[in-house]
């Protein structure tokens, strides 16, 4: 009962902190803050379908994955298109989602370190209070939903490995499908998901659960892929924009991100009024001043050329342009990759919002705490964290090789919080391995366990 009260306390704390941030920062009153998600949502409500103006053409698109624009459209349907009221509804919904994120972190911690409740409590506290995760609730962006789905998918994968139940495997695959339809790049965590299942069942025992995970994932994403084939006349796996993103991160004018480095940004960053809302307003103004790389790298002729071909072909054209630019400067790609890795691990210096001392201090603190947590954790817990480590490593590698931004880091931050919390396992009193084996043994014994449970200590996990 005490554990349950602490869990609910952390969930309520997460929601309360995010609700407070929404009302204090007033981001729902910032104009032009919804970007492509808002435009697609507006088109959905206007009967034009999943469409957006993108690279010189206006029409049906796969520029964004479908889940989040549909959510934005739901808020618009209630509160009006891009009104402060609809954005407030959306942000308050994301505040509640912050509570679900904490619940997912607690579930993952219970699976990874079942004998160390303090690991879960500390990880849950980090997820509830880490400034970037709180601030994300005040933005119309997919990062917070993606973070929740990444954490939940890994938690269910560990659970599937422990129980072997078909139901758990199907839920895991369904969560992966939702994740793919939210941000397809994050499906890279499937490697960690598979490892977690094999870790619990062994290779032979994992065959059926892994098959069910794959089946649920395929069934979940198939309708959207079929829609893309109908719209574009070719196979498009959820999004059509890999080449476009690669071009943004690697063309001649790129610093490795999609932002433009302008001297005027520093002037705009100076708050025009005091308080947190004043700081937030200046960060938004600086973000709009910086703009996207497209604003300076593409000409009117470029837009005419790109607008005359299909959306997937536009992306391929830009990808080829980026490759030509990189060939013209040997060694530049390696430098960009190293720069992106630095931006990802520390902070993106091209993004005006990372100029905030609060952001930089909290980001560096989480990074250092995560590294120390892995170093100090008990050996068996460090091994059980392996699936989360490979998930984070693959996501970091992808963005190192293509393009990086602050929002791409948010989905892994709950996992970094879990690593940081793993340090307290060294001072715990119970081995994670023995508890995991004991819990699994109890489940397998079933009826006999219930019959013999009256014998003192017989079914204690350590025993």
Buried (B, 14 or more C-beta within 10 A) or exposed (E): EEEEEBBEBBBEBBBBBBBEBBBEBBBBEBEEBBBBBBBBBBBBBEEBEBBBBBBBBEBBBBBBBBBBBBBBBBBBBEBBBBBBEBBBBBBBBBBBBBBBBBBBBBBBBBBBBBBBBBBBBBBBBBBBBBBBBBBBBBBBBBBBBBBBBBBBBBBBBBBBBBBBBEEBBBBBBBBBBBBBBBBBBBBBBBBBBBBBBBBBBEEEBBEBBBEBBBEBBEEBBEEBBEBBEEBBEEEBBBBBBBBBBBBBBBBEEBBBBBBBEBEEBEEBBEBEEEEEBEBBBBBBBBBBBBBBBBEEBBEEEBBEBBBEBBBBBBBBBBBEBBBEBBEEEEEBBEEBBEBBBBBBBBBBBBBBBBBBEEBEEBBEBBBEBBBBBBEBBBEBBBEBBBBBBBBBBBBBBBBBBBBBBBBBBBBBBBBBBBBBBBBBBEEBEBBBBBBBBBBBEBEEBEEEBEEEEEEEEEBEBEE
